[in-house]
Amino acid sequence: MTVLLLILSIIPLIAGILIKVLYVPASEGIDISGAHIFFTIDLPLGGLPITESQVNSWLVILSLFFFCLFLTHGLKTKNMSRRQIIAEWIVNTVDNLVKTNMGEFFMGFGPFIAAMLGLSACSSLLTLIGLFPPTSDINVTGGWALLTFILITYYKFKAGPLIYIKSFGDPVPFLAPLNIISEVATPISMAFRHYGNVLSGSIISILIANLLTNVSKMIFGFLPGYLGGFPYLRVGLPAILSIYFDLFSGALQAFIFAMLTMLYVSGGFPEDEYFKRKRIKEAKKKQQVIENTNGGV
């Protein structure tokens, strides 16, 4: 069962490679055309294009799903396997991250933040196996940012709509227009930050690889046959750049997006007003119970 789950976590990635080989046209030279559109579904309000971004996102989700099952399969209290140790380390690390940045009230956010970190990082790392990274599509990061914005707004409403409206006048009422703009700009900036950093890394890598190919042809083009066409200068340097743009930058952007989510959600939560309102409700409820009890006697 353990081996089967590990294989199932790899199969979606292999399927992604096969889909690209079979259905995505090969490009020559520099190609920055974005995600390939496989087909379009006709809907009453317009067509819904099914692109590489959507397909690869679901492949990453499936891969992570089976990988989580692989790590958590057969949990024990004694003689724990290495898989269980890794799983518990991930859970403890994310819980500590949430506790440090959001506080005890938001400890239930651990699974959400872990899912966001895993999906974002793995989506960016798809470039290592030649697949289109969903994080370089503004529609994907925009959807994540919109979800974060909904959570921010939800927790700002925890103390009531009146407190939420008053927050736009903080610290002084005439700053309300700027605070409204800042509120709307939050999901936009989150989406463009993540999308822009991942996309720019991919573009820079492509440009440098093509530059090294052309320079290599200029220098070694006089050699006969295959020897003259081999891109000697592309050996080594693109791999070093990939370590930064694909591994380091992809993981860093995932961490930054998760951190911003935690800080925006917890920072917008009116904790004092929420617990004050909660105490008043509990006091009224107790008073009602006492009155009902006395009335019954």
C-alpha positions in Angstrom: 0.0 0.0 0.0 2.8 2.4 0.9 4.6 1.8 -2.4 1.3 2.1 -4.3 0.6 5.5 -2.8 4.1 6.7 -3.6 3.6 5.6 -7.2 0.2 7.3 -7.4 1.8 10.6 -6.2 4.3 10.4 -9.2 1.8 9.3 -11.9 0.1 12.8 -12.2 3.5 14.4 -12.9 4.3 11.7 -15.6 0.8 12.3 -17.0 1.6 16.0 -17.2 4.7 15.4 -19.2 2.8 13.0 -21.6 0.1 15.6 -22.1 2.6 18.3 -22.9 4.5 16.0 -25.4 1.3 14.9 -27.1 -0.9 18.0 -27.2 1.4 21.1 -26.7 3.1 22.2 -29.9 6.9 22.4 -29.8 8.2 25.9 -30.0 11.3 27.2 -31.7 13.4 29.9 -30.2 12.0 32.2 -27.6 8.4 31.5 -26.7 6.6 33.5 -24.0 3.1 33.0 -25.2 1.7 31.8 -21.8 -0.3 28.7 -21.0 -1.5 26.5 -24.0 -5.3 26.3 -24.4 -6.3 22.7 -24.9 -10.0 23.3 -25.7 -12.9 25.7 -24.8 -16.1 24.8 -23.2 -19.1 26.8 -24.5 -21.2 28.3 -21.7 -24.1 30.8 -21.7 -21.9 33.7 -20.6 -19.0 32.8 -22.8 -16.4 30.2 -23.5 -14.4 28.6 -20.6 -10.9 27.8 -21.9 -9.1 24.8 -20.4 -5.5 25.6 -20.2 -2.1 24.2 -19.1 -2.5 26.2 -15.9 -5.7 24.5 -14.9 -4.6 21.0 -15.9 -1.2 21.3 -14.2 -2.8 22.7 -11.1 -5.1 19.7 -10.8 -2.1 17.4 -11.4 -0.2 19.0 -8.6 -3.3 18.7 -6.3 -3.6 15.0 -7.1 0.1 14.5 -6.6 0.1 16.2 -3.2 -3.0 14.3 -2.2 -1.5 10.9 -2.7 1.8 12.1 -1.2 0.0 13.2 1.9 -1.7 9.7 2.1 1.8 8.2 1.6 3.2 10.2 4.5 0.3 9.5 6.9 -0.5 5.9 6.0 -0.2 3.5 8.9 0.4 6.0 11.7 1.6 4.6 15.0 2.3 5.8 18.6 5.4 3.6 18.9 8.1 2.6 16.5 7.2 5.4 14.1 8.4 5.2 10.5 10.4 7.9 8.8 7.3 8.8 6.9 5.5 9.5 10.1 8.4 11.5 11.5 8.4 13.7 8.4 4.7 14.2 8.5 4.7 15.2 12.1 7.6 17.5 11.5 5.6 19.3 8.7 2.6 19.6 10.9 4.5 20.9 13.9 6.5 23.4 11.7 3.3 24.8 10.1 1.5 24.9 13.4 4.4 26.8 15.0 4.4 29.2 12.0 0.7 29.9 12.4 0.9 30.3 16.2 3.9 32.7 15.9 2.3 34.9 13.2 -1.4 34.6 13.9 -1.8 33.6 17.5 -3.7 30.9 19.4 -7.1 31.9 18.0 -6.1 31.0 14.4 -4.5 27.6 15.2 -7.1 25.9 12.9 -5.4 27.6 9.9 -2.6 25.1 9.9 -4.0 22.8 7.2 -4.9 25.7 5.0 -1.5 27.3 5.2 0.2 23.9 4.7 -2.0 23.4 1.6 -1.2 26.8 0.3 2.6 26.4 0.8 2.6 22.9 -0.9 0.4 23.9 -3.8 2.3 27.1 -4.5 5.8 25.7 -4.2 5.1 22.5 -6.2 3.3 24.5 -8.9 6.4 26.7 -9.3 8.8 23.7 -9.2 7.0 22.1 -12.3 9.5 24.0 -14.4 12.2 21.5 -13.2 10.5 18.7 -15.3 9.6 21.0 -18.2 6.0 21.7 -17.4 4.2 25.1 -17.4 4.1 26.5 -13.8 0.5 27.5 -12.9 2.0 30.3 -10.7 3.1 32.1 -13.8 -0.5 32.6 -14.8 -2.2 35.6 -13.2 -5.6 33.8 -13.2 -4.2 31.2 -10.8 -2.5 33.5 -8.4 -5.5 35.9 -8.7 -7.8 33.1 -7.6 -5.6 32.4 -4.5 -5.5 36.1 -3.7 -9.3 36.4 -4.0 -9.7 33.5 -1.6 -7.3 35.3 0.9 -9.3 38.5 0.5 -12.6 36.7 1.3 -10.9 35.3 4.5 -9.6 38.8 5.4 -13.1 40.3 5.0 -14.8 37.5 6.9 -12.6 37.9 10.0 -12.9 41.7 9.8 -16.7 41.2 10.1 -16.3 39.0 13.2 -16.9 41.9 15.5 -19.9 43.1 13.4 -20.4 45.2 10.3 -20.3 48.5 12.2 -16.7 47.8 13.5 -15.7 46.9 9.9 -17.0 50.1 8.5 -15.4 52.2 11.3 -12.0 50.5 10.5 -11.8 52.5 7.3 -11.7 55.7 9.3 -8.7 54.6 11.3 -6.7 56.5 12.5 -8.6 59.6 11.2 -11.8 59.7 9.1 -10.4 61.7 6.2 -8.1 58.7 5.4 -11.1 56.5 4.6 -10.6 56.8 0.8 -7.0 55.7 1.0 -8.0 52.8 3.3 -10.6 51.7 0.8 -8.1 51.7 -2.0 -5.7 49.8 0.2 -8.3 47.2 0.9 -9.0 46.7 -2.8 -5.3 46.7 -3.6 -4.5 43.9 -1.2 -5.5 40.9 -3.4 -4.3 42.6 -6.5 -0.8 43.2 -5.1 -0.6 39.6 -3.7 -1.6 38.1 -7.1 0.8 40.3 -9.1 3.7 39.8 -6.7 3.6 36.0 -6.9 2.8 35.9 -10.6 5.4 38.5 -11.6 8.3 36.9 -9.7 7.7 33.4 -11.0 7.1 34.6 -14.6 10.1 36.9 -14.6 12.3 34.1 -13.5 11.1 31.9 -16.3 11.6 34.6 -18.9 15.1 35.4 -17.7 16.1 31.7 -17.8 14.7 31.4 -21.4 16.5 34.5 -22.6 19.8 33.5 -21.1 19.5 30.0 -22.5 18.8 31.3 -26.0 21.7 33.8 -25.7 24.1 31.1 -24.7 22.9 28.9 -27.6 23.5 31.6 -30.2 26.9 32.5 -28.7 27.9 28.9 -28.7 26.9 28.6 -32.4 29.0 31.7 -33.2 32.1 30.3 -31.5 31.9 26.6 -32.3 29.8 26.7 -35.5 32.9 26.0 -37.7 33.0 22.5 -36.3 31.6 19.8 -38.5 28.1 18.2 -38.1 26.8 17.7 -34.6 29.9 19.2 -33.0 29.1 22.6 -34.5 25.5 22.6 -33.4 25.9 21.4 -29.8 25.2 24.3 -27.3 28.4 24.0 -25.3 27.9 27.2 -23.3 24.5 26.1 -22.1 26.1 23.3 -20.1 26.2 24.3 -16.4 25.1 27.9 -16.2 21.3 27.4 -16.9 21.4 24.7 -14.2 22.8 27.2 -11.7 20.2 29.7 -12.7 17.5 27.1 -12.3 18.6 26.5 -8.7 17.8 30.1 -8.0 14.8 30.8 -10.2 13.0 27.4 -9.9 14.1 26.1 -6.5 14.9 29.1 -4.3 12.6 31.7 -5.8 9.7 29.4 -6.2 9.9 28.2 -2.6 10.5 31.8 -1.4 7.4 33.1 -3.2 5.3 30.4 -1.7 6.5 31.3 1.7 5.9 35.0 1.2 2.4 34.4 -0.1 1.6 32.2 2.9 3.1 34.8 5.3 1.1 37.6 3.7 -2.1 35.6 4.1 -1.4 35.0 7.7 -0.5 38.6 8.5 -3.4 40.1 6.6 -6.0 37.8 8.1 -4.8 38.1 11.7 -4.0 41.8 11.3 -7.5 42.6 10.1 -9.1 40.6 12.9 -10.5 43.0 15.6 -9.6 40.7 18.5 -10.4 43.0 21.4 -13.8 44.0 19.9 -14.6 40.4 19.1 -14.0 39.1 22.6 -15.7 42.1 24.1 -18.8 41.4 22.0 -18.6 37.7 22.9 -18.4 38.4 26.6 -21.5 40.7 26.3 -23.4 38.0 24.5 -22.5 35.3 27.1 -23.5 37.7 29.9 -26.9 38.3 28.2 -27.3 34.6 27.7 -26.6 33.8 31.3 -29.0 36.6 32.4 -31.7 35.1 30.2 -31.1 31.7 31.7 -31.4 33.1 35.2 -34.6 35.0 34.4 -36.1 31.9 32.8 -35.2 29.8 35.8 -36.6 32.3 38.3 -39.8 32.7 36.2 -40.2 28.9 36.2 -39.9 28.8 40.0 
